[in-house]
């Protein structure tokens, strides 16, 4: 998946505390093309989901404490006003040259740490937590790493095995895409048990180098 192209097992958890948290990108998921109504107009967009694990914010699942995972749905676009591009620039700490952007692969995001700002919103009386910004870690700050790397690309059948590691709501997003509907391809897990991985590796220091 190149930039130039283009709830945990039903359990309910309290919203994550608002603020800036160390996190690591563990998933890049192409969910295909979707049409949504906004302000009375139908908008058709090619979309992706970025998944982040938060090792300092844990939840208990089946008696085990696991890092929280939050997701961010974005339009695949390199337009200067696109949210995806703005997040990437903030995350790497500088902009892209035309050549860098043209050759940039989203797989480079997997395993990269970030400071992620989380905000809380209330909709119909229910509180939700959402990712607001993704920023480059401060220099010298120990940041998490993870052995968990999930990559799914609608155009690459070799990545389809990643379906096993995705939460059901993301699989549903993929199956309702224009691409899946057009081909009649229904993605299903061979095992419906929730896949929640432990954080792995050691903390690494943030620095001046561009991470991707």
C-alpha positions in Angstrom: 0.0 0.0 0.0 1.7 3.2 -1.2 0.6 6.7 -0.4 0.7 7.5 -4.1 -2.1 4.8 -4.5 -5.1 5.9 -4.1 -14.0 -2.7 20.3 -12.2 -5.8 21.6 -14.4 -8.9 21.2 -17.6 -7.0 22.0 -16.3 -6.1 25.5 -17.0 -2.5 26.7 -14.3 -0.5 28.4 -14.3 3.0 29.9 -12.9 5.7 27.6 -9.1 6.3 27.8 -7.9 9.2 29.9 -7.4 12.3 27.8 -3.9 13.6 27.3 -0.6 12.7 25.5 0.4 9.1 25.7 3.4 7.1 24.4 2.2 4.6 21.8 3.4 2.5 18.9 1.9 1.9 15.5 1.0 -1.8 15.3 -1.4 -1.8 12.3 -1.9 -0.3 8.9 -5.1 -1.6 7.4 -6.5 -0.7 3.9 -10.3 -0.9 4.3 -11.1 0.0 0.7 -13.5 2.6 -0.8 -16.5 3.7 1.1 -19.3 6.2 0.4 -20.6 8.3 3.3 -23.1 11.1 3.6 -21.8 14.4 5.0 -23.8 17.6 5.1 -26.4 16.0 2.8 -23.7 15.0 0.2 -22.4 11.6 -0.7 -18.6 11.4 -0.5 -16.7 8.4 -1.9 -13.2 8.0 -0.4 -10.5 5.3 -0.3 -9.7 4.8 3.4 -7.3 3.2 5.8 -7.1 2.6 9.5 -4.0 3.1 11.7 -3.8 1.0 14.9 -1.9 2.1 18.0 -1.0 0.2 21.1 -0.7 2.2 24.4 1.6 0.2 26.8 1.1 2.6 29.7 -2.7 2.3 29.5 -3.8 -1.3 30.1 -7.1 -3.1 30.2 -8.0 -6.5 31.6 -9.1 -9.1 29.0 -9.9 -12.7 30.2 -7.9 -12.1 33.4 -4.9 -10.7 31.6 -3.7 -7.1 31.4 -3.1 -6.0 27.8 -2.2 -2.6 26.3 -5.1 -0.6 25.1 -5.4 -0.3 21.3 -7.0 2.7 19.6 -7.6 3.2 15.9 -7.7 6.2 13.6 -9.7 6.1 10.3 -8.3 8.3 7.5 -8.7 9.0 3.8 -5.7 7.9 1.7 -4.6 11.2 0.3 -1.4 13.2 0.0 -3.3 16.5 -0.6 -1.7 19.2 1.5 -5.0 19.6 3.5 -5.4 15.8 4.0 -5.5 14.7 7.6 -3.2 11.7 6.9 -0.5 13.9 5.5 -0.8 16.4 8.4 -0.5 13.5 10.9 2.6 12.1 9.1 4.4 15.4 9.0 3.7 16.0 12.7 4.8 12.4 13.5 8.1 12.6 11.6 8.8 16.1 12.7 9.3 17.6 9.2 7.6 17.7 5.8 8.2 15.5 2.8 10.1 16.3 -0.4 8.2 15.5 -3.6 10.4 12.4 -4.1 10.0 11.2 -0.5 6.2 11.4 -0.8 6.1 9.7 -4.1 8.1 6.7 -2.9 6.6 6.5 0.6 5.2 3.2 1.7 2.8 3.0 4.6 4.5 -0.2 5.8 7.2 2.1 7.2 4.8 3.2 9.9 4.7 -0.3 11.5 6.6 -0.5 14.8 7.2 3.3 14.9 6.6 5.0 18.2 4.8 8.3 18.7 3.3 10.6 21.2 -0.5 10.3 20.6 -2.9 12.9 22.0 -6.2 11.4 23.1 -9.4 13.5 23.6 -12.7 12.5 25.0 -16.1 13.3 23.4 -19.6 12.7 24.6 -22.2 11.5 22.0 -25.8 10.9 23.1 -24.6 10.9 26.8 -21.9 8.3 26.2 -18.2 9.1 26.5 -15.7 8.1 23.8 -12.0 8.5 23.4 -10.5 9.5 20.1 -7.0 10.1 18.7 -6.5 13.9 18.1 -2.9 14.3 17.1 0.2 12.1 16.4 3.5 13.7 17.3 7.2 13.0 17.2 8.5 11.7 20.6 10.6 14.2 22.6 14.4 13.7 22.3 15.7 11.3 24.9 12.4 10.0 26.0 12.1 6.2 26.3 9.5 5.0 23.9 7.7 1.6 23.5 8.3 -0.9 20.8 6.1 -3.8 19.8 6.5 -7.2 18.0 2.9 -6.9 16.8 2.7 -5.7 13.2 -0.5 -6.0 11.3 -0.6 -5.1 7.6 -3.6 -5.6 5.3 -3.8 -4.3 1.7 -7.0 -4.9 -0.4 -4.8 -5.1 -3.5 -2.3 -7.6 -2.1 -3.7 -11.1 -1.5 -0.5 -12.0 0.4 -1.6 -9.8 3.2 -5.0 -11.3 3.6 -3.9 -13.5 6.5 -3.9 -10.3 8.7 -7.7 -10.7 8.9 -7.1 -13.1 11.7 -5.6 -10.4 13.9 -8.1 -7.6 13.2 -11.1 -6.8 15.4 -14.5 -7.7 14.0 -15.5 -4.1 13.4 -12.6 -3.5 11.1 -13.3 -6.8 9.2 -16.8 -5.5 8.7 -15.5 -2.2 7.3 -13.4 -4.2 4.8 -16.4 -6.4 3.8 -18.6 -3.3 3.2 -16.0 -1.7 0.9 -16.8 -1.1 -2.8 -14.0 -3.5 -3.7 -15.2 -6.4 -1.6 -18.8 -5.9 -2.8 -17.7 -5.7 -6.5 -15.7 -9.0 -6.3 -18.0 -10.8 -4.0 -15.1 -11.5 -1.7 -16.1 -11.9 2.0 -13.3 -11.9 4.5 -13.8 -14.2 7.4 -11.6 -15.3 10.3 -10.9 -19.0 10.6 -10.9 -18.5 14.4 -13.3 -15.9 15.8 -11.4 -15.7 19.2 -10.1 -12.2 19.8 -6.4 -11.7 18.9 -4.8 -9.4 21.4 -1.0 -9.4 21.4 1.4 -8.5 24.3 3.8 -5.6 23.8 7.2 -6.8 23.0 10.8 -5.5 22.7 12.5 -2.9 24.8 12.0 0.8 25.1 14.0 2.9 22.7 15.1 6.6 23.1 13.3 9.3 21.0 15.8 11.3 19.0 16.4 13.8 16.2 16.4 11.2 13.4 13.3 11.0 11.2 11.6 7.7 12.0 10.2 7.1 8.5 
